[in-house]
Amino acid sequence: MGRAFNFGSTEKIKIIDLVNKIIKLSGNRNIKPIILDEVKKEITDQYLSCKLAESVFKWKPDYMLEEGLKETYNWYKEYFRKII
C-alpha cells in the first residue's frame, strides 16, 4: 500500500493571501482577484502537512514561502520572456 507525502511550505496560508502575495511580487497593483463564492459546503480552511515527509525522509523545506514564491515568479518571468 502506498503513502502520500506533502512537500511544501510549513506555513499555513489562505489561498487569497497567497494570491495577494503573487500579485505583490508581480508589481501590478491593478490585478484584483474575482471571488465568486458560488460553491456551497466548500471547505473553508484546509492545510497540507509535511510532517510525514519530515519524519520518514528527515525532509525540511529549503525555502520559506516568500523566498520560494519570489524565485519561482522570477523564473517564470524570465522563461516567458525568452519564448515570446
N, C-alpha and C positions, 0 to 999 in steps of 0.2 A: 504494500500500500504506500502510495506517495505522500509527500508532505508539501505544504505550500509555505513559501518563505516570502516575507516582505522585506524589500531593501529600499531605504529612503531616509528622509529626514526623520529624526525623532521628535521634531517639533509638531505639536498639534496646531492646525491652522484651518480655518474655514475657507471654502472654495472662493467666496467673494473676496476675502483678504488676499488669497494667492493671486487672483486675477488683478487686484489693485496693485500688488507688488510688481507684476509683469508690466502693467500699464505704466507705472512709475519708471521702470527700467527703460521702457521704450522712449520716454521723453515726450510722448504725445499725450498731453493732458486733455485733449478733445475726445478721447475714446471714453465712452460711457457704457458699461455693461447693461444689457437689457435683461431684466429678470421677469419672466412671465408668471412664475408662481402658479402654474396651472395644474401641477401634479398633486393629486390627493394622496394622503397617507405616505408621503415621502419621509425617509429617514432624515431627521433634522441635523443630527451630529453623528459622524462616522469617521473613525480614525483607524489607520493601519498601525500595527505594532511590529517592530523589528526585533522583539525580544527573542523569538525562536532562532532567527539568524545569528543574533548575538551569542546565544547560549550554545548552539550547535557548532557554528563556524568561528566563534570569537570575533565576529564581524562588527566593525564600528564604521559609521559614515566618515568619509574624508573631508566632507564639506558641510558647513552649516547651510541652511536653506537659502539665505540671501546670497551667499557666495556661489552656490551651485546654480541658482537662477541666473545670476549675472553672467557667469561663464557660459551657460547654455544659451542664453539670449544672444550674447556676442558671437558665439559660434554660428548660430543660425543666420544672424545678420550678415556675417562675412560669407557664409556659404551661398546665400541667395544673391548677394552682390556679385559673386563670381559667375553664377549661371544665368543671370538676367542680362 
